[in-house]
Amino acid sequence: MVPSRGDHPERVRNLRWIYLHMIEGYARHNGHADLVRERIDGVTGD
């Protein structure tokens, strides 16, 4: 368990939650970058 900081310092998180949260954020930003690339070069992924 890892103690949380910020708005809820009494809350604890396990490593599974942290890893899933990081993967979710990475996937979201990856999707945004893909949309920008498609707008620039006009090629869409299949």
N, C-alpha and C positions, 0 to 999 in steps of 0.2 A: 504494500500500500504506500502511496505517495501523498503527502499532505498537499492540499490545494492552497493557492495564494489568491490575493485579489479580493473580489466581492464576497467570497464564501470561504474564509480561512479554516472554518471548522470541518469542511468537507474533505474527504480523502478519495483518491482515485487509485485504481489498480493499473498496472502496466498495460493490460489488454485494452482498457478504455483509452489510454493515452495513445497507443499505437493505432487503434481504429480511428481516433480523431485526427491524427496526423495523416493517415492514408486518405481519409475523406477530404481533408483540405487540399492535399497534393492533387488528388483526382479532379477536384473542382477547378483549381488553378490551371491544370493541364488542359481541361476542357475549354477554358477561356482563351488560352493561348492558341488552341486549335481553331477557334472561331476567328480570331484575329488573323491567323495565317490564311484561312480560307478567304477572308475578305481581301487580303493583299494579293494572293496569287490566283484566286478563282477556282482552285482545284479542291474538290471535296473528297473526303475519304469514304471508301465503300465498306 
